[in-house]
């Protein structure tokens, strides 16, 4: 069964003006909204240097 990563690899870098925003794209963005980004993205006002 395919997952979000498989879809993103399959879709590649096709711009939305070539292949318009669709229900699957909407579902992916909706899923990202509820994802925990702890330890991935620094919190507001925190600036960490990338090493």
Steps between C-alpha positions, in 0.01 A plus 500: 500500500633843408554773757557877501869466423427274202255757363749785540773301323258404223368854457852639500542868441201545270370856557134562579451692175575176309309264731253697717463462877284195568336306785815297571711815527238642736509186716881518523494865611224419749709217643806725534301751706453241773855360490729560795813684395669481842877465469475570127411869485616743772227680691409865451788732588753217515780516251723197477796475271491213252815297518 
